């Protein structure tokens, strides 16, 4: 009798989050789609003297100067050969546009929030402060980045004040 009652109830919709999935040094990462402005092909960068080591340069995108960070260096990942399909994901971090150079953009996915776990203390040597969680993508681990912590406020200010000469 109770089983008939349960079948009659509507299934409760679970809260979902959407992520842009990309690879860096063979690892799968995700960023919240709400923080993603756009994805572009790698383009010619302007070198910035005295910038932090993880800053690859800047680009001019529709009259906006956007700093591009090398996510491999920022996350202390091994620098394998550059991928053929390198992309730049333009994200918004604390009201600033930042480009993240990645090996490849794979897809956009939805995960139920209950499928996202807290990050373990160490994932391949990546600073835990840069992570908001981990999820499962097919048989692989999806490392979800916490964009608010990828750069410190001081680093963002430094990038805002870049002197292009």
Backbone as JSON Lines, residues from 0, in Angstrom:
{"i":0,"aa":"X","n":[0.82,-1.19,0.0],"ca":[0.0,0.0,0.0],"c":[0.86,1.26,0.0]}
{"i":1,"aa":"X","n":[1.89,1.27,0.84],"ca":[2.76,2.43,0.92],"c":[3.52,2.64,-0.39]}
{"i":2,"aa":"X","n":[3.88,1.54,-1.07],"ca":[4.62,1.67,-2.33],"c":[3.76,2.37,-3.38]}
{"i":3,"aa":"X","n":[2.45,2.13,-3.38],"ca":[1.57,2.82,-4.32],"c":[1.53,4.32,-4.0]}
{"i":4,"aa":"X","n":[1.55,4.64,-2.71],"ca":[1.53,6.04,-2.29],"c":[2.79,6.76,-2.77]}
{"i":5,"aa":"X","n":[3.94,6.12,-2.62],"ca":[5.2,6.73,-3.03],"c":[5.26,6.94,-4.54]}
{"i":6,"aa":"X","n":[4.69,6.03,-5.31],"ca":[4.71,6.17,-6.76],"c":[3.87,7.36,-7.21]}
{"i":7,"aa":"X","n":[2.86,7.68,-6.44],"ca":[1.98,8.79,-6.79],"c":[2.59,10.15,-6.51]}
{"i":8,"aa":"X","n":[3.6,10.21,-5.68],"ca":[4.22,11.49,-5.36],"c":[5.14,11.92,-6.49]}
{"i":9,"aa":"X","n":[5.18,13.23,-6.69],"ca":[6.12,13.76,-7.68],"c":[7.52,13.68,-7.11]}
{"i":10,"aa":"X","n":[8.46,13.39,-7.99],"ca":[9.85,13.32,-7.55],"c":[10.34,14.74,-7.23]}
{"i":11,"aa":"X","n":[10.99,14.87,-6.09],"ca":[11.5,16.17,-5.68],"c":[12.71,16.51,-6.54]}
{"i":12,"aa":"X","n":[12.67,17.71,-7.13],"ca":[13.79,18.16,-7.98],"c":[14.97,18.54,-7.1]}
{"i":13,"aa":"X","n":[16.11,17.92,-7.36],"ca":[17.32,18.22,-6.59],"c":[17.99,19.45,-7.17]}
{"i":14,"aa":"X","n":[18.64,20.21,-6.29],"ca":[19.35,21.4,-6.74],"c":[20.57,20.99,-7.55]}
{"i":15,"aa":"X","n":[20.72,21.62,-8.71],"ca":[21.84,21.32,-9.59],"c":[22.71,22.55,-9.77]}
{"i":16,"aa":"X","n":[23.97,22.29,-10.11],"ca":[24.89,23.35,-10.5],"c":[25.46,22.97,-11.86]}
{"i":17,"aa":"X","n":[25.75,23.99,-12.67],"ca":[26.34,23.75,-13.98],"c":[27.8,24.16,-13.96]}
{"i":18,"aa":"X","n":[28.61,23.37,-14.65],"ca":[30.04,23.61,-14.69],"c":[30.57,23.54,-16.11]}
{"i":19,"aa":"X","n":[31.56,24.37,-16.4],"ca":[32.35,24.24,-17.62],"c":[33.49,23.3,-17.25]}
{"i":20,"aa":"X","n":[33.65,22.22,-18.0],"ca":[34.67,21.21,-17.72],"c":[35.83,21.41,-18.71]}
{"i":21,"aa":"X","n":[37.04,21.44,-18.17],"ca":[38.23,21.63,-18.99],"c":[39.37,20.8,-18.42]}
{"i":22,"aa":"X","n":[40.43,20.66,-19.21],"ca":[41.59,19.9,-18.75],"c":[42.82,20.81,-18.65]}
{"i":23,"aa":"X","n":[43.63,20.51,-17.65],"ca":[44.94,21.13,-17.47],"c":[45.86,20.01,-17.01]}
{"i":24,"aa":"X","n":[46.95,19.8,-17.73],"ca":[47.92,18.74,-17.4],"c":[47.25,17.38,-17.2]}
{"i":25,"aa":"X","n":[46.25,17.08,-18.02],"ca":[45.59,15.78,-17.98],"c":[44.53,15.63,-16.9]}
{"i":26,"aa":"X","n":[44.35,16.62,-16.05],"ca":[43.33,16.56,-14.99],"c":[42.08,17.3,-15.45]}
{"i":27,"aa":"X","n":[40.91,16.81,-15.0],"ca":[39.64,17.45,-15.32],"c":[39.25,18.42,-14.22]}
{"i":28,"aa":"X","n":[38.98,19.66,-14.62],"ca":[38.57,20.7,-13.69],"c":[37.22,21.24,-14.12]}
{"i":29,"aa":"X","n":[36.55,21.88,-13.17],"ca":[35.28,22.53,-13.47],"c":[35.21,23.89,-12.8]}
{"i":30,"aa":"X","n":[34.55,24.84,-13.48],"ca":[34.25,26.14,-12.88],"c":[32.76,26.39,-13.07]}
{"i":31,"aa":"X","n":[32.18,27.06,-12.09],"ca":[30.76,27.39,-12.12],"c":[30.45,28.19,-13.37]}
{"i":32,"aa":"X","n":[29.43,27.76,-14.09],"ca":[29.09,28.42,-15.35],"c":[28.67,29.87,-15.13]}
{"i":33,"aa":"X","n":[28.16,30.18,-13.94],"ca":[27.72,31.55,-13.66],"c":[28.89,32.52,-13.54]}
{"i":34,"aa":"X","n":[30.09,32.01,-13.35],"ca":[31.27,32.86,-13.27],"c":[32.03,32.9,-14.6]}
{"i":35,"aa":"X","n":[31.53,32.17,-15.58],"ca":[32.19,32.09,-16.88],"c":[31.57,33.09,-17.83]}
{"i":36,"aa":"X","n":[32.39,33.97,-18.37],"ca":[31.88,34.98,-19.31],"c":[31.88,34.42,-20.73]}
{"i":37,"aa":"X","n":[33.02,33.85,-21.15],"ca":[33.11,33.27,-22.49],"c":[34.36,32.41,-22.62]}
{"i":38,"aa":"X","n":[34.42,31.67,-23.71],"ca":[35.56,30.8,-24.01],"c":[36.08,31.22,-25.38]}
{"i":39,"aa":"X","n":[37.38,31.49,-25.45],"ca":[37.96,31.92,-26.73],"c":[39.17,31.06,-27.06]}
{"i":40,"aa":"X","n":[39.55,31.07,-28.33],"ca":[40.78,30.4,-28.74],"c":[41.96,31.2,-28.22]}
{"i":41,"aa":"X","n":[43.06,30.51,-27.98],"ca":[44.27,31.2,-27.54],"c":[44.68,32.19,-28.62]}
{"i":42,"aa":"X","n":[45.02,33.36,-28.18],"ca":[45.39,34.44,-29.09],"c":[46.74,35.0,-28.67]}
{"i":43,"aa":"X","n":[47.27,35.9,-29.47],"ca":[48.57,36.49,-29.15],"c":[48.46,37.32,-27.87]}
{"i":44,"aa":"X","n":[49.4,37.08,-26.97],"ca":[49.42,37.77,-25.69],"c":[50.48,38.86,-25.69]}
{"i":45,"aa":"X","n":[50.22,39.91,-24.94],"ca":[51.21,40.95,-24.73],"c":[51.92,40.66,-23.41]}
{"i":46,"aa":"X","n":[53.23,40.55,-23.46],"ca":[54.03,40.28,-22.26],"c":[53.93,41.46,-21.3]}
{"i":47,"aa":"X","n":[53.87,41.16,-20.01],"ca":[53.79,42.2,-18.98],"c":[55.01,42.07,-18.08]}
{"i":48,"aa":"X","n":[55.94,43.05,-18.14],"ca":[57.11,42.97,-17.27],"c":[56.71,43.1,-15.8]}
{"i":49,"aa":"X","n":[57.45,42.45,-14.94],"ca":[57.26,42.5,-13.49],"c":[55.92,41.92,-13.01]}
{"i":50,"aa":"X","n":[55.25,41.17,-13.86],"ca":[54.0,40.52,-13.44],"c":[54.35,39.25,-12.67]}
{"i":51,"aa":"X","n":[53.42,38.76,-11.84],"ca":[53.68,37.49,-11.15],"c":[53.98,36.38,-12.16]}
{"i":52,"aa":"X","n":[54.73,35.37,-11.73],"ca":[55.2,34.32,-12.64],"c":[54.06,33.55,-13.31]}
{"i":53,"aa":"X","n":[52.9,33.47,-12.67],"ca":[51.8,32.71,-13.25],"c":[50.99,33.53,-14.27]}
{"i":54,"aa":"X","n":[51.33,34.81,-14.44],"ca":[50.64,35.65,-15.42],"c":[51.35,35.51,-16.76]}
{"i":55,"aa":"X","n":[50.62,35.02,-17.72],"ca":[51.18,34.74,-19.04],"c":[51.28,36.02,-19.88]}
{"i":56,"aa":"X","n":[50.39,36.97,-19.63],"ca":[50.35,38.22,-20.38],"c":[48.96,38.8,-20.32]}
{"i":57,"aa":"X","n":[48.67,39.72,-21.24],"ca":[47.33,40.31,-21.32],"c":[46.86,40.26,-22.76]}
{"i":58,"aa":"X","n":[45.53,40.3,-22.91],"ca":[44.93,40.4,-24.24],"c":[43.98,41.59,-24.24]}
{"i":59,"aa":"X","n":[43.71,42.09,-25.44],"ca":[42.72,43.13,-25.62],"c":[41.5,42.45,-26.23]}
{"i":60,"aa":"X","n":[40.44,42.32,-25.45],"ca":[39.22,41.66,-25.92],"c":[38.11,42.7,-25.94]}
{"i":61,"aa":"X","n":[37.75,43.14,-27.14],"ca":[36.71,44.16,-27.3],"c":[36.97,45.38,-26.41]}
{"i":62,"aa":"X","n":[38.18,45.89,-26.51],"ca":[38.63,47.1,-25.78],"c":[38.7,46.92,-24.27]}
{"i":63,"aa":"X","n":[38.75,45.69,-23.81],"ca":[39.01,45.42,-22.39],"c":[40.34,44.7,-22.29]}
{"i":64,"aa":"X","n":[41.22,45.2,-21.43],"ca":[42.5,44.55,-21.2],"c":[42.29,43.47,-20.14]}
{"i":65,"aa":"X","n":[42.56,42.23,-20.53],"ca":[42.29,41.1,-19.64],"c":[43.59,40.34,-19.37]}
{"i":66,"aa":"X","n":[43.98,40.23,-18.09],"ca":[45.17,39.44,-17.77],"c":[44.87,37.95,-17.96]}
{"i":67,"aa":"X","n":[45.86,37.23,-18.45],"ca":[45.73,35.79,-18.69],"c":[46.66,35.07,-17.73]}
{"i":68,"aa":"X","n":[46.08,34.17,-16.93],"ca":[46.92,33.42,-16.0],"c":[47.15,32.01,-16.54]}
{"i":69,"aa":"X","n":[48.34,31.52,-16.29],"ca":[48.71,30.16,-16.66],"c":[48.26,29.27,-15.51]}
{"i":70,"aa":"X","n":[47.15,28.57,-15.72],"ca":[46.57,27.75,-14.65],"c":[47.51,26.63,-14.22]}
{"i":71,"aa":"X","n":[48.34,26.12,-15.14],"ca":[49.3,25.08,-14.76],"c":[50.24,25.6,-13.68]}
{"i":72,"aa":"X","n":[50.77,26.8,-13.91],"ca":[51.7,27.37,-12.92],"c":[50.98,27.72,-11.63]}
{"i":73,"aa":"X","n":[49.79,28.29,-11.76],"ca":[49.07,28.72,-10.56],"c":[48.72,27.53,-9.66]}
{"i":74,"aa":"X","n":[48.37,26.42,-10.28],"ca":[47.98,25.23,-9.52],"c":[49.17,24.3,-9.24]}
{"i":75,"aa":"X","n":[50.37,24.72,-9.64],"ca":[51.6,23.92,-9.45],"c":[51.49,22.54,-10.09]}
{"i":76,"aa":"X","n":[50.95,22.5,-11.3],"ca":[50.83,21.25,-12.04],"c":[52.02,21.11,-12.98]}
{"i":77,"aa":"X","n":[52.32,19.86,-13.35],"ca":[53.45,19.64,-14.25],"c":[53.14,20.29,-15.6]}
{"i":78,"aa":"X","n":[54.17,20.82,-16.19],"ca":[54.02,21.53,-17.45],"c":[54.28,20.57,-18.59]}
{"i":79,"aa":"X","n":[53.25,19.81,-18.96],"ca":[53.41,18.88,-20.07],"c":[53.36,19.67,-21.37]}
{"i":80,"aa":"X","n":[53.54,18.99,-22.48],"ca":[53.53,19.68,-23.76],"c":[52.2,20.4,-23.95]}
{"i":81,"aa":"X","n":[52.27,21.55,-24.6],"ca":[51.05,22.32,-24.84],"c":[50.1,21.52,-25.71]}
{"i":82,"aa":"X","n":[48.84,21.66,-25.41],"ca":[47.81,20.97,-26.17],"c":[47.55,21.71,-27.48]}
{"i":83,"aa":"X","n":[47.06,20.98,-28.47],"ca":[46.74,21.6,-29.76],"c":[45.55,22.55,-29.65]}
{"i":84,"aa":"X","n":[44.66,22.26,-28.74],"ca":[43.39,22.98,-28.65],"c":[43.35,23.96,-27.48]}
{"i":85,"aa":"X","n":[44.47,24.54,-27.09],"ca":[44.46,25.44,-25.93],"c":[43.38,26.5,-26.07]}
{"i":86,"aa":"X","n":[42.73,26.78,-24.96],"ca":[41.65,27.77,-24.93],"c":[41.89,28.72,-23.77]}
{"i":87,"aa":"X","n":[41.19,29.83,-23.81],"ca":[41.19,30.78,-22.7],"c":[39.75,30.9,-22.23]}
{"i":88,"aa":"X","n":[39.55,30.63,-20.95],"ca":[38.23,30.79,-20.35],"c":[38.23,32.14,-19.63]}
{"i":89,"aa":"X","n":[37.35,33.03,-20.07],"ca":[37.24,34.34,-19.43],"c":[36.24,34.2,-18.29]}
{"i":90,"aa":"X","n":[36.71,34.47,-17.07],"ca":[35.86,34.33,-15.89],"c":[35.81,35.65,-15.14]}
{"i":91,"aa":"X","n":[34.8,35.77,-14.31],"ca":[34.68,36.95,-13.47],"c":[35.03,36.57,-12.04]}
{"i":92,"aa":"X","n":[36.05,37.24,-11.5],"ca":[36.49,37.0,-10.13],"c":[36.44,38.33,-9.4]}
{"i":93,"aa":"X","n":[35.57,38.42,-8.41],"ca":[35.43,39.66,-7.62],"c":[35.29,40.89,-8.53]}
{"i":94,"aa":"X","n":[34.38,40.81,-9.49],"ca":[34.08,41.91,-10.43],"c":[35.23,42.25,-11.36]}
{"i":95,"aa":"X","n":[36.18,41.36,-11.54],"ca":[37.3,41.55,-12.47],"c":[37.29,40.42,-13.49]}
{"i":96,"aa":"X","n":[37.55,40.76,-14.74],"ca":[37.65,39.73,-15.77],"c":[39.09,39.22,-15.81]}
{"i":97,"aa":"X","n":[39.22,37.9,-15.77],"ca":[40.52,37.22,-15.8],"c":[40.41,36.1,-16.82]}
{"i":98,"aa":"X","n":[41.46,35.89,-17.6],"ca":[41.49,34.77,-18.52],"c":[42.33,33.65,-17.94]}
{"i":99,"aa":"X","n":[41.83,32.44,-18.04],"ca":[42.57,31.27,-17.57],"c":[42.94,30.42,-18.78]}
{"i":100,"aa":"X","n":[44.24,30.25,-19.01],"ca":[44.67,29.42,-20.13],"c":[44.6,27.96,-19.72]}
{"i":101,"aa":"X","n":[43.87,27.17,-20.51],"ca":[43.67,25.75,-20.22],"c":[44.03,24.93,-21.45]}
{"i":102,"aa":"X","n":[44.25,23.64,-21.25],"ca":[44.63,22.77,-22.36],"c":[43.48,22.57,-23.34]}
{"i":103,"aa":"X","n":[42.27,22.34,-22.83],"ca":[41.12,22.08,-23.69],"c":[39.85,22.25,-22.89]}
{"i":104,"aa":"X","n":[38.8,22.72,-23.54],"ca":[37.48,22.79,-22.92],"c":[36.7,21.6,-23.43]}
{"i":105,"aa":"X","n":[36.16,20.8,-22.51],"ca":[35.52,19.54,-22.88],"c":[34.01,19.66,-23.08]}
{"i":106,"aa":"X","n":[33.32,20.18,-22.07],"ca":[31.86,20.19,-22.11],"c":[31.31,21.03,-20.97]}
{"i":107,"aa":"X","n":[29.99,21.16,-20.97],"ca":[29.3,21.77,-19.84],"c":[28.41,20.69,-19.25]}
{"i":108,"aa":"X","n":[28.44,20.56,-17.93],"ca":[27.68,19.5,-17.28],"c":[26.86,20.06,-16.13]}
{"i":109,"aa":"X","n":[25.9,19.26,-15.69],"ca":[25.11,19.55,-14.49],"c":[25.42,18.48,-13.46]}
{"i":110,"aa":"X","n":[25.62,18.91,-12.22],"ca":[25.79,17.97,-11.12],"c":[24.8,18.34,-10.03]}
{"i":111,"aa":"X","n":[24.18,17.32,-9.43],"ca":[23.37,17.57,-8.24],"c":[24.31,18.0,-7.13]}
{"i":112,"aa":"X","n":[23.86,18.95,-6.31],"ca":[24.74,19.45,-5.25],"c":[25.14,18.34,-4.28]}
{"i":113,"aa":"X","n":[24.28,17.32,-4.13],"ca":[24.65,16.23,-3.22],"c":[25.67,15.27,-3.84]}
{"i":114,"aa":"X","n":[26.02,15.48,-5.11],"ca":[27.07,14.69,-5.76],"c":[28.43,15.38,-5.66]}
{"i":115,"aa":"X","n":[28.46,16.55,-5.03],"ca":[29.7,17.31,-4.88],"c":[30.17,17.18,-3.44]}
{"i":116,"aa":"X","n":[31.38,16.67,-3.28],"ca":[31.95,16.46,-1.94],"c":[32.97,17.55,-1.64]}
{"i":117,"aa":"X","n":[33.24,17.74,-0.35],"ca":[34.31,18.66,0.04],"c":[35.63,18.12,-0.51]}
{"i":118,"aa":"X","n":[36.54,19.02,-0.87],"ca":[37.81,18.53,-1.41],"c":[38.65,17.87,-0.32]}
{"i":119,"aa":"X","n":[39.34,16.78,-0.66],"ca":[40.26,16.18,0.31],"c":[41.42,17.14,0.59]}
{"i":120,"aa":"X","n":[42.16,16.87,1.63],"ca":[43.27,17.76,2.02],"c":[44.25,17.99,0.89]}
{"i":121,"aa":"X","n":[44.57,16.95,0.15],"ca":[45.54,17.11,-0.95],"c":[45.02,16.4,-2.18]}
{"i":122,"aa":"X","n":[44.98,17.13,-3.27],"ca":[44.69,16.53,-4.58],"c":[45.86,16.89,-5.47]}
{"i":123,"aa":"X","n":[46.71,15.94,-5.73],"ca":[47.85,16.11,-6.63],"c":[48.64,17.38,-6.33]}
{"i":124,"aa":"X","n":[48.75,17.72,-5.06],"ca":[49.57,18.86,-4.66],"c":[48.93,20.22,-4.85]}
{"i":125,"aa":"X","n":[47.66,20.27,-5.23],"ca":[46.98,21.55,-5.45],"c":[46.57,22.13,-4.1]}
{"i":126,"aa":"X","n":[46.82,23.41,-3.91],"ca":[46.43,24.11,-2.69],"c":[44.92,23.97,-2.47]}
{"i":127,"aa":"X","n":[44.52,23.44,-1.33],"ca":[43.11,23.19,-1.04],"c":[42.27,24.47,-1.09]}
{"i":128,"aa":"X","n":[42.89,25.62,-0.82],"ca":[42.15,26.89,-0.87],"c":[41.62,27.2,-2.26]}
{"i":129,"aa":"X","n":[42.23,26.62,-3.29],"ca":[41.8,26.88,-4.66],"c":[40.6,26.01,-5.06]}
{"i":130,"aa":"X","n":[40.18,25.1,-4.2],"ca":[39.15,24.12,-4.55],"c":[37.87,24.35,-3.76]}
{"i":131,"aa":"X","n":[36.73,24.15,-4.44],"ca":[35.46,24.24,-3.71],"c":[34.84,22.86,-3.52]}
{"i":132,"aa":"X","n":[35.3,21.88,-4.29],"ca":[34.75,20.54,-4.12],"c":[35.25,19.6,-5.2]}
{"i":133,"aa":"X","n":[34.78,18.37,-5.12],"ca":[35.07,17.37,-6.15],"c":[33.77,16.66,-6.51]}
{"i":134,"aa":"X","n":[33.67,16.32,-7.76],"ca":[32.51,15.58,-8.24],"c":[32.99,14.44,-9.1]}
{"i":135,"aa":"X","n":[32.06,13.62,-9.55],"ca":[32.43,12.49,-10.39],"c":[31.95,12.76,-11.81]}
{"i":136,"aa":"X","n":[32.87,12.62,-12.75],"ca":[32.58,12.81,-14.16],"c":[32.88,11.49,-14.85]}
{"i":137,"aa":"X","n":[31.83,10.75,-15.17],"ca":[31.98,9.39,-15.67],"c":[32.83,8.61,-14.67]}
{"i":138,"aa":"X","n":[34.0,8.16,-15.05],"ca":[34.86,7.42,-14.12],"c":[36.01,8.27,-13.6]}
{"i":139,"aa":"X","n":[35.99,9.56,-13.92],"ca":[37.08,10.45,-13.51],"c":[36.63,11.39,-12.41]}
{"i":140,"aa":"X","n":[37.62,11.92,-11.71],"ca":[37.37,12.9,-10.68],"c":[37.3,14.28,-11.32]}
{"i":141,"aa":"X","n":[36.29,15.06,-10.99],"ca":[36.17,16.44,-11.46],"c":[36.54,17.35,-10.31]}
{"i":142,"aa":"X","n":[37.61,18.11,-10.48],"ca":[38.09,19.02,-9.45],"c":[37.45,20.38,-9.7]}
{"i":143,"aa":"X","n":[36.64,20.84,-8.75],"ca":[35.9,22.08,-8.92],"c":[36.67,23.22,-8.26]}
{"i":144,"aa":"X","n":[37.02,24.22,-9.08],"ca":[37.82,25.34,-8.6],"c":[36.96,26.39,-7.9]}
{"i":145,"aa":"X","n":[37.52,26.98,-6.86],"ca":[36.91,28.1,-6.16],"c":[37.57,29.37,-6.7]}
{"i":146,"aa":"X","n":[36.93,29.98,-7.68],"ca":[37.56,31.11,-8.36],"c":[37.83,32.29,-7.44]}
{"i":147,"aa":"X","n":[37.02,32.43,-6.4],"ca":[37.23,33.55,-5.47],"c":[38.57,33.44,-4.76]}
{"i":148,"aa":"X","n":[39.15,32.24,-4.7],"ca":[40.42,32.04,-4.0],"c":[41.61,31.74,-4.91]}
{"i":149,"aa":"X","n":[41.37,31.67,-6.22],"ca":[42.48,31.4,-7.15],"c":[43.5,32.53,-7.1]}
{"i":150,"aa":"X","n":[43.02,33.75,-6.97],"ca":[43.9,34.91,-6.83],"c":[43.56,35.63,-5.53]}
{"i":151,"aa":"X","n":[44.58,36.13,-4.86],"ca":[44.33,36.92,-3.65],"c":[43.87,38.32,-4.06]}
{"i":152,"aa":"X","n":[43.3,39.04,-3.12],"ca":[42.87,40.42,-3.4],"c":[44.06,41.26,-3.83]}
{"i":153,"aa":"X","n":[45.22,41.03,-3.2],"ca":[46.42,41.78,-3.56],"c":[46.85,41.47,-4.99]}
{"i":154,"aa":"X","n":[46.77,40.2,-5.39],"ca":[47.14,39.83,-6.75],"c":[46.19,40.45,-7.77]}
{"i":155,"aa":"X","n":[44.9,40.48,-7.44],"ca":[43.92,41.09,-8.34],"c":[44.21,42.59,-8.48]}
{"i":156,"aa":"X","n":[44.5,43.25,-7.36],"ca":[44.84,44.67,-7.4],"c":[46.1,44.89,-8.25]}
{"i":157,"aa":"X","n":[47.08,44.01,-8.08],"ca":[48.32,44.12,-8.85],"c":[48.03,43.99,-10.34]}
{"i":158,"aa":"X","n":[47.14,43.06,-10.7],"ca":[46.78,42.88,-12.11],"c":[46.01,44.08,-12.63]}
{"i":159,"aa":"X","n":[45.18,44.69,-11.78],"ca":[44.43,45.89,-12.17],"c":[45.36,47.05,-12.48]}
{"i":160,"aa":"X","n":[46.48,47.1,-11.79],"ca":[47.41,48.23,-11.92],"c":[48.59,47.93,-12.84]}
{"i":161,"aa":"X","n":[48.43,46.92,-13.7],"ca":[49.52,46.55,-14.61],"c":[49.85,47.74,-15.51]}
{"i":162,"aa":"X","n":[51.12,48.04,-15.6],"ca":[51.6,49.13,-16.46],"c":[52.01,48.54,-17.8]}
{"i":163,"aa":"X","n":[51.25,48.87,-18.83],"ca":[51.54,48.33,-20.15],"c":[52.54,49.19,-20.91]}
{"i":164,"aa":"X","n":[53.1,50.16,-20.22],"ca":[54.17,50.95,-20.8],"c":[53.64,51.89,-21.82]}
